[in-house]
Structures are given as C-alpha cells and as structure tokens.
Amino acid sequence: MFISAGKQWREKQLRKITDRVFDHLKDDSGKDHLVFEDLYIAVLFVYNDINKHLPGPHIDPPSKISVKAMMETYDSDLNGQLNREEFAEFIQKLTGDTLCVVSRNLIIAMIVAPAVAVLTKRATEGVPGVGKVVQRIPNSIFASLVALGVMLLQNSGEELE
C-alpha cells in the first residue's frame, strides 16, 4: 500500500511537470504537438526540474540519439510528432529508471548511512587514539558526516560509469 501510494504520488508529480513543460513549449510554438527538436528541449526541461526538486546527485538527460529512438516508439500515430498524452507516456518511461536510482540512493543516504555510522562509532570505542576522538563527536554530527561520505562515494561511482 505504501509503495503504491508513493508510485501514485511520483506519477502525479511527474504529470504536473510534463503538463507544465508541454504547455510552456505549446505557448512558445503555438503548436499542440512536439516535433523532435521541441521534444529534446522538453526532455532537458523535465530533467532540469527533476534535478531541482529531488535530492541526490545531478542526473544527466539522455542523448539526442536515445531520445530520437524512444520518440519513434511512443509516436503512436506515426506522424513524427508527440501530442500531450504521447509525451506524458514518453517521459514516464524515460524517467522511470532515473527515479528508481534516485530513490535507491536516497534510501542509502538517509537510512543505511546513519545506521552504519552508529555501528562504526561503537566499533571504534576500543581503538587507541581514534576511539576517544570518535566518541567525543555527537551521534547526529557523526551520522551526518558518514551520510555525506556515502553520498560523495555514490557521486564518484556514478561519474566513473
């Protein structure tokens, strides 16, 4: 039930973003559809919104080549253009994996890292020199430092890919 509610919330938020982006491009061009050039600009707008509103590392948008290939899949009437509904489905599919990665990284940073910090702090109690220093650091600060370290490691791992 909780996962379903989270998925519905995510889809609703994503639909708000796609509608706003579609309307923005529609107002600029006067057309009720997106050709490839407009679509790629729309994808950049959507990824910009995702990066602004979701915590975690910056997520790069897909390449023009992959957007072009996906466009052909979601252009249900095969006219070389996407209407509002086709665009919404396109973005839903395009960002599905991205949002899963963001969610996973957020869970690691917010839940796993503080637990690891507390366990690490306990493990250093008997270590000469280090144990006394670590024990003087408040748990909340130590957990924050470990969470920050985990996020930095996640970011550096993604840059290597």
C-alpha atoms as an extended CHARMM CRD file, in Angstrom:
* protein
*
       161  EXT
         1         1  MET       CA              0.0000000000        0.0000000000        0.0000000000  PROA      1               0.0000000000
         2         2  PHE       CA              2.7960000000        2.4510000000        0.9370000000  PROA      2               0.0000000000
         3         3  ILE       CA              4.7090000000        1.6300000000       -2.2600000000  PROA      3               0.0000000000
         4         4  SER       CA              1.5500000000        2.0600000000       -4.3390000000  PROA      4               0.0000000000
         5         5  ALA       CA              0.8320000000        5.4460000000       -2.7530000000  PROA      5               0.0000000000
         6         6  GLY       CA              4.4480000000        6.5010000000       -3.3840000000  PROA      6               0.0000000000
         7         7  LYS       CA              4.2230000000        5.4150000000       -7.0030000000  PROA      7               0.0000000000
         8         8  GLN       CA              0.9410000000        7.2830000000       -7.4820000000  PROA      8               0.0000000000
         9         9  TRP       CA              2.4360000000       10.4120000000       -5.9090000000  PROA      9               0.0000000000
        10        10  ARG       CA              5.5030000000       10.1670000000       -8.1610000000  PROA      10              0.0000000000
        11        11  GLU       CA              3.3400000000        9.7080000000      -11.2780000000  PROA      11              0.0000000000
        12        12  LYS       CA              1.1600000000       12.6610000000      -10.2760000000  PROA      12              0.0000000000
        13        13  GLN       CA              4.2010000000       14.9030000000       -9.7180000000  PROA      13              0.0000000000
        14        14  LEU       CA              5.7370000000       13.7890000000      -12.9840000000  PROA      14              0.0000000000
        15        15  ARG       CA              2.4550000000       14.5120000000      -14.7930000000  PROA      15              0.0000000000
        16        16  LYS       CA              2.4450000000       18.0390000000      -13.3540000000  PROA      16              0.0000000000
        17        17  ILE       CA              5.9680000000       18.5510000000      -14.6640000000  PROA      17              0.0000000000
        18        18  THR       CA              5.1630000000       17.1360000000      -18.1100000000  PROA      18              0.0000000000
        19        19  ASP       CA              1.9830000000       19.2200000000      -18.4150000000  PROA      19              0.0000000000
        20        20  ARG       CA              3.8350000000       22.3890000000      -17.3920000000  PROA      20              0.0000000000
        21        21  VAL       CA              6.6660000000       21.7220000000      -19.8610000000  PROA      21              0.0000000000
        22        22  PHE       CA              4.2530000000       20.7930000000      -22.6670000000  PROA      22              0.0000000000
        23        23  ASP       CA              2.1850000000       23.9390000000      -22.0610000000  PROA      23              0.0000000000
        24        24  HSD       CA              5.3240000000       26.0990000000      -21.9980000000  PROA      24              0.0000000000
        25        25  LEU       CA              6.5170000000       24.7580000000      -25.3530000000  PROA      25              0.0000000000
        26        26  LYS       CA              2.9830000000       24.9050000000      -26.7670000000  PROA      26              0.0000000000
        27        27  ASP       CA              2.6920000000       28.5750000000      -25.7880000000  PROA      27              0.0000000000
        28        28  ASP       CA              6.0770000000       29.3420000000      -27.3780000000  PROA      28              0.0000000000
        29        29  SER       CA              5.4540000000       27.4930000000      -30.6360000000  PROA      29              0.0000000000
        30        30  GLY       CA              1.6830000000       27.7420000000      -30.9630000000  PROA      30              0.0000000000
        31        31  LYS       CA              1.5410000000       24.0100000000      -31.8020000000  PROA      31              0.0000000000
        32        32  ASP       CA             -0.2650000000       21.2840000000      -29.8470000000  PROA      32              0.0000000000
        33        33  HSD       CA              2.4150000000       18.6920000000      -30.5910000000  PROA      33              0.0000000000
        34        34  LEU       CA              6.1670000000       18.3040000000      -30.2320000000  PROA      34              0.0000000000
        35        35  VAL       CA              8.4890000000       17.5980000000      -33.1280000000  PROA      35              0.0000000000
        36        36  PHE       CA             11.8860000000       16.0900000000      -32.3070000000  PROA      36              0.0000000000
        37        37  GLU       CA             13.6640000000       19.4100000000      -31.6650000000  PROA      37              0.0000000000
        38        38  ASP       CA             10.8870000000       20.5150000000      -29.2870000000  PROA      38              0.0000000000
        39        39  LEU       CA             10.8570000000       17.1040000000      -27.6560000000  PROA      39              0.0000000000
        40        40  TYR       CA             14.5590000000       17.2160000000      -26.8480000000  PROA      40              0.0000000000
        41        41  ILE       CA             14.1650000000       20.6980000000      -25.3430000000  PROA      41              0.0000000000
        42        42  ALA       CA             11.2270000000       19.3540000000      -23.3180000000  PROA      42              0.0000000000
        43        43  VAL       CA             13.3580000000       16.4480000000      -22.0560000000  PROA      43              0.0000000000
        44        44  LEU       CA             16.0100000000       18.9440000000      -20.9290000000  PROA      44              0.0000000000
        45        45  PHE       CA             13.3430000000       20.9700000000      -19.1020000000  PROA      45              0.0000000000
        46        46  VAL       CA             11.9980000000       17.8480000000      -17.3750000000  PROA      46              0.0000000000
        47        47  TYR       CA             15.4470000000       16.7210000000      -16.2530000000  PROA      47              0.0000000000
        48        48  ASN       CA             16.1730000000       20.2300000000      -15.0280000000  PROA      48              0.0000000000
        49        49  ASP       CA             13.0080000000       20.1010000000      -12.8940000000  PROA      49              0.0000000000
        50        50  ILE       CA             13.9030000000       16.6400000000      -11.5790000000  PROA      50              0.0000000000
        51        51  ASN       CA             17.3940000000       17.8250000000      -10.6420000000  PROA      51              0.0000000000
        52        52  LYS       CA             15.9950000000       20.9130000000       -8.9110000000  PROA      52              0.0000000000
        53        53  HSD       CA             13.3330000000       19.1180000000       -6.8940000000  PROA      53              0.0000000000
        54        54  LEU       CA             14.8340000000       15.7470000000       -5.9860000000  PROA      54              0.0000000000
        55        55  PRO       CA             17.7120000000       15.3430000000       -3.5530000000  PROA      55              0.0000000000
        56        56  GLY       CA             20.8170000000       13.4530000000       -4.5100000000  PROA      56              0.0000000000
        57        57  PRO       CA             23.2640000000       13.6260000000       -7.3650000000  PROA      57              0.0000000000
        58        58  HSD       CA             22.6210000000       15.5250000000      -10.5930000000  PROA      58              0.0000000000
        59        59  ILE       CA             21.0530000000       13.2840000000      -13.2210000000  PROA      59              0.0000000000
        60        60  ASP       CA             22.1660000000       13.7640000000      -16.8040000000  PROA      60              0.0000000000
        61        61  PRO       CA             19.4930000000       13.7400000000      -19.5110000000  PROA      61              0.0000000000
        62        62  PRO       CA             19.6520000000       11.0820000000      -22.2290000000  PROA      62              0.0000000000
        63        63  SER       CA             21.4300000000       11.7010000000      -25.5130000000  PROA      63              0.0000000000
        64        64  LYS       CA             19.6400000000       13.0180000000      -28.5860000000  PROA      64              0.0000000000
        65        65  ILE       CA             20.0890000000        9.6240000000      -30.2420000000  PROA      65              0.0000000000
        66        66  SER       CA             18.2980000000        7.7480000000      -27.4670000000  PROA      66              0.0000000000
        67        67  VAL       CA             15.5100000000       10.3560000000      -27.3260000000  PROA      67              0.0000000000
        68        68  LYS       CA             15.0500000000       10.0330000000      -31.1130000000  PROA      68              0.0000000000
        69        69  ALA       CA             14.8270000000        6.2410000000      -30.8450000000  PROA      69              0.0000000000
        70        70  MET       CA             12.3120000000        6.4410000000      -27.9990000000  PROA      70              0.0000000000
        71        71  MET       CA             10.2660000000        9.0420000000      -29.8490000000  PROA      71              0.0000000000
        72        72  GLU       CA              9.6710000000        6.5750000000      -32.6530000000  PROA      72              0.0000000000
        73        73  THR       CA              8.3820000000        4.0510000000      -30.0980000000  PROA      73              0.0000000000
        74        74  TYR       CA              5.9410000000        6.4690000000      -28.4120000000  PROA      74              0.0000000000
        75        75  ASP       CA              4.6840000000        8.1900000000      -31.5690000000  PROA      75              0.0000000000
        76        76  SER       CA              1.5630000000        6.0140000000      -31.6980000000  PROA      76              0.0000000000
        77        77  ASP       CA              0.0390000000        7.6700000000      -34.7650000000  PROA      77              0.0000000000
        78        78  LEU       CA              3.4320000000        7.6460000000      -36.6010000000  PROA      78              0.0000000000
        79        79  ASN       CA              3.2770000000       11.3080000000      -37.6230000000  PROA      79              0.0000000000
        80        80  GLY       CA              6.7380000000       12.2570000000      -36.3060000000  PROA      80              0.0000000000
        81        81  GLN       CA              5.2080000000       14.3000000000      -33.5000000000  PROA      81              0.0000000000
        82        82  LEU       CA              4.1280000000       13.6680000000      -29.9170000000  PROA      82              0.0000000000
        83        83  ASN       CA              0.8730000000       15.0270000000      -28.5440000000  PROA      83              0.0000000000
        84        84  ARG       CA              0.3250000000       15.6960000000      -24.8180000000  PROA      84              0.0000000000
        85        85  GLU       CA             -0.6020000000       12.0910000000      -23.9420000000  PROA      85              0.0000000000
        86        86  GLU       CA              2.1960000000       10.5630000000      -26.0060000000  PROA      86              0.0000000000
        87        87  PHE       CA              4.6210000000       12.9970000000      -24.3630000000  PROA      87              0.0000000000
        88        88  ALA       CA              3.4010000000       12.0960000000      -20.8600000000  PROA      88              0.0000000000
        89        89  GLU       CA              3.8560000000        8.3590000000      -21.5760000000  PROA      89              0.0000000000
        90        90  PHE       CA              7.2550000000        9.0440000000      -23.1310000000  PROA      90              0.0000000000
        91        91  ILE       CA              8.5150000000       10.9580000000      -20.0770000000  PROA      91              0.0000000000
        92        92  GLN       CA              7.0180000000        8.3810000000      -17.6910000000  PROA      92              0.0000000000
        93        93  LYS       CA              9.0460000000        5.6480000000      -19.3500000000  PROA      93              0.0000000000
        94        94  LEU       CA             12.1470000000        7.7870000000      -19.8300000000  PROA      94              0.0000000000
        95        95  THR       CA             12.3460000000        8.8430000000      -16.1850000000  PROA      95              0.0000000000
        96        96  GLY       CA             11.1790000000        5.5890000000      -14.5790000000  PROA      96              0.0000000000
        97        97  ASP       CA             14.6770000000        4.1520000000      -14.1860000000  PROA      97              0.0000000000
        98        98  THR       CA             16.0940000000        7.5300000000      -13.2020000000  PROA      98              0.0000000000
        99        99  LEU       CA             13.6330000000        7.9590000000      -10.3550000000  PROA      99              0.0000000000
       100       100  CYS       CA             14.3570000000        4.4260000000       -9.1200000000  PROA      100             0.0000000000
       101       101  VAL       CA             18.0860000000        5.2410000000       -8.9350000000  PROA      101             0.0000000000
       102       102  VAL       CA             17.3610000000        8.4920000000       -7.0850000000  PROA      102             0.0000000000
       103       103  SER       CA             15.0860000000        6.6430000000       -4.6540000000  PROA      103             0.0000000000
       104       104  ARG       CA             17.6840000000        3.9470000000       -4.0310000000  PROA      104             0.0000000000
       105       105  ASN       CA             20.4420000000        6.4720000000       -3.4170000000  PROA      105             0.0000000000
       106       106  LEU       CA             18.2010000000        8.4810000000       -1.1300000000  PROA      106             0.0000000000
       107       107  ILE       CA             17.3460000000        5.4010000000        0.9340000000  PROA      107             0.0000000000
       108       108  ILE       CA             21.0260000000        4.5460000000        1.2600000000  PROA      108             0.0000000000
       109       109  ALA       CA             21.9610000000        8.0740000000        2.2670000000  PROA      109             0.0000000000
       110       110  MET       CA             19.0740000000        8.6270000000        4.6820000000  PROA      110             0.0000000000
       111       111  ILE       CA             18.6190000000        5.2270000000        6.3300000000  PROA      111             0.0000000000
       112       112  VAL       CA             21.5980000000        2.9660000000        5.8180000000  PROA      112             0.0000000000
       113       113  ALA       CA             24.3530000000        5.5580000000        6.3160000000  PROA      113             0.0000000000
       114       114  PRO       CA             23.2290000000        6.7020000000        9.7980000000  PROA      114             0.0000000000
       115       115  ALA       CA             22.9090000000        3.0790000000       10.9500000000  PROA      115             0.0000000000
       116       116  VAL       CA             26.4070000000        2.3440000000        9.6510000000  PROA      116             0.0000000000
       117       117  ALA       CA             27.6490000000        5.4750000000       11.4300000000  PROA      117             0.0000000000
       118       118  VAL       CA             26.3190000000        4.3330000000       14.7990000000  PROA      118             0.0000000000
       119       119  LEU       CA             27.7930000000        0.8510000000       14.3240000000  PROA      119             0.0000000000
       120       120  THR       CA             31.1260000000        2.3130000000       13.2400000000  PROA      120             0.0000000000
       121       121  LYS       CA             31.2060000000        4.6100000000       16.2340000000  PROA      121             0.0000000000
       122       122  ARG       CA             30.6240000000        1.6610000000       18.5720000000  PROA      122             0.0000000000
       123       123  ALA       CA             33.2920000000       -0.3670000000       16.7850000000  PROA      123             0.0000000000
       124       124  THR       CA             35.9230000000        2.3460000000       17.3310000000  PROA      124             0.0000000000
       125       125  GLU       CA             35.4250000000        2.5110000000       21.1180000000  PROA      125             0.0000000000
       126       126  GLY       CA             38.4010000000        0.2460000000       21.8560000000  PROA      126             0.0000000000
       127       127  VAL       CA             40.7490000000        1.5970000000       19.1920000000  PROA      127             0.0000000000
       128       128  PRO       CA             43.5770000000        3.5380000000       20.8890000000  PROA      128             0.0000000000
       129       129  GLY       CA             43.6810000000        7.2250000000       19.9260000000  PROA      129             0.0000000000
       130       130  VAL       CA             40.8380000000        7.0620000000       17.4220000000  PROA      130             0.0000000000
       131       131  GLY       CA             38.1890000000        5.7420000000       19.8020000000  PROA      131             0.0000000000
       132       132  LYS       CA             38.3370000000        8.6910000000       22.1920000000  PROA      132             0.0000000000
       133       133  VAL       CA             38.1690000000       11.2300000000       19.3770000000  PROA      133             0.0000000000
       134       134  VAL       CA             35.2230000000        9.5000000000       17.6780000000  PROA      134             0.0000000000
       135       135  GLN       CA             33.3510000000        9.1240000000       20.9760000000  PROA      135             0.0000000000
       136       136  ARG       CA             33.5390000000       12.8920000000       21.5670000000  PROA      136             0.0000000000
       137       137  ILE       CA             31.6980000000       13.6030000000       18.2910000000  PROA      137             0.0000000000
       138       138  PRO       CA             27.9060000000       13.7480000000       18.8430000000  PROA      138             0.0000000000
       139       139  ASN       CA             25.9990000000       10.9240000000       17.1330000000  PROA      139             0.0000000000
       140       140  SER       CA             23.9920000000       13.3070000000       14.9270000000  PROA      140             0.0000000000
       141       141  ILE       CA             27.1270000000       15.0030000000       13.5880000000  PROA      141             0.0000000000
       142       142  PHE       CA             28.9520000000       11.7080000000       13.0930000000  PROA      142             0.0000000000
       143       143  ALA       CA             25.9440000000       10.2370000000       11.2570000000  PROA      143             0.0000000000
       144       144  SER       CA             25.7530000000       13.3310000000        9.0530000000  PROA      144             0.0000000000
       145       145  LEU       CA             29.4500000000       13.0500000000        8.2030000000  PROA      145             0.0000000000
       146       146  VAL       CA             29.0910000000        9.3830000000        7.2880000000  PROA      146             0.0000000000
       147       147  ALA       CA             25.9620000000       10.1180000000        5.1970000000  PROA      147             0.0000000000
       148       148  LEU       CA             27.8630000000       12.8790000000        3.3980000000  PROA      148             0.0000000000
       149       149  GLY       CA             30.7260000000       10.4680000000        2.7640000000  PROA      149             0.0000000000
       150       150  VAL       CA             28.3310000000        7.8740000000        1.3530000000  PROA      150             0.0000000000
       151       151  MET       CA             26.7750000000       10.4580000000       -0.9800000000  PROA      151             0.0000000000
       152       152  LEU       CA             30.2310000000       11.5470000000       -2.1570000000  PROA      152             0.0000000000
       153       153  LEU       CA             31.1180000000        7.9090000000       -2.8580000000  PROA      153             0.0000000000
       154       154  GLN       CA             27.8470000000        7.4510000000       -4.7640000000  PROA      154             0.0000000000
       155       155  ASN       CA             28.5770000000       10.5370000000       -6.8560000000  PROA      155             0.0000000000
       156       156  SER       CA             32.1360000000        9.4690000000       -7.6100000000  PROA      156             0.0000000000
       157       157  GLY       CA             30.9340000000        5.9670000000       -8.5600000000  PROA      157             0.0000000000
       158       158  GLU       CA             28.3760000000        7.4170000000      -10.9760000000  PROA      158             0.0000000000
       159       159  GLU       CA             31.0000000000        9.6550000000      -12.5620000000  PROA      159             0.0000000000
       160       160  LEU       CA             33.1460000000        6.5910000000      -13.3010000000  PROA      160             0.0000000000
       161       161  GLU       CA             30.2980000000        4.9080000000      -15.2100000000  PROA      161             0.0000000000
